[in-house]
Amino acid sequence: MTGNVVAIKNFAFSPATLKVKAGTTVTWTNQDTDAHTVTSAGSGGPLHSAALATHATYSYTFTKPGTYAYLCTIHPFMTGTVEVA
């Protein structure tokens, strides 16, 4: 996959770190048979997906520069980061 897409497969986010410019929409696609979420790490973050079934997607447009850490609340060992310039 290319562009601003994060695959959720084998209980991991791929790529684990994605670098984008402000104003970019990032889409996560669940390729696992288990459900996963895309949820900001810590309180007050912008990412709050529902549980994503197989082939479901979640998109978010990053408007402010910063580093956005996230995880799967079902499987908290699954973590990722979006770096927005």
MOUR-V766891 format. One line per field, one symbol per residue. ss: DSSP state (H for helix, E for strand, L for the rest). phi: phi as a letter, one per 30 degrees, with the letter a starting at -180 (. if undefined). psi: psi as a letter, one per 20 degrees, with the letter a starting at -180 (. if undefined). A space follows every 10 residues. Layout:
ss = ???
phi = ???
psi = ???
//
This chain:
ss = LLLLEEEEEL LEEELLEEEE LLLEEEEEEE LLLLLELLEE LLLLLLLELL LELLLLEEEE EELLLEEEEE ELLLLLLLEE EEEEL
phi = .bicbcdcah hacbddbbcb cejdccccbd cddddbccbe diciddcbdd dcdeidbbbb cdccdlccdb acddbdddba bcccc
psi = qrblppqoqk lqpoqhpppr qqippppppo jriqqqropp prqjripmqr porpjqqpqp poipqapoqr rphhniioqr ppop.
//
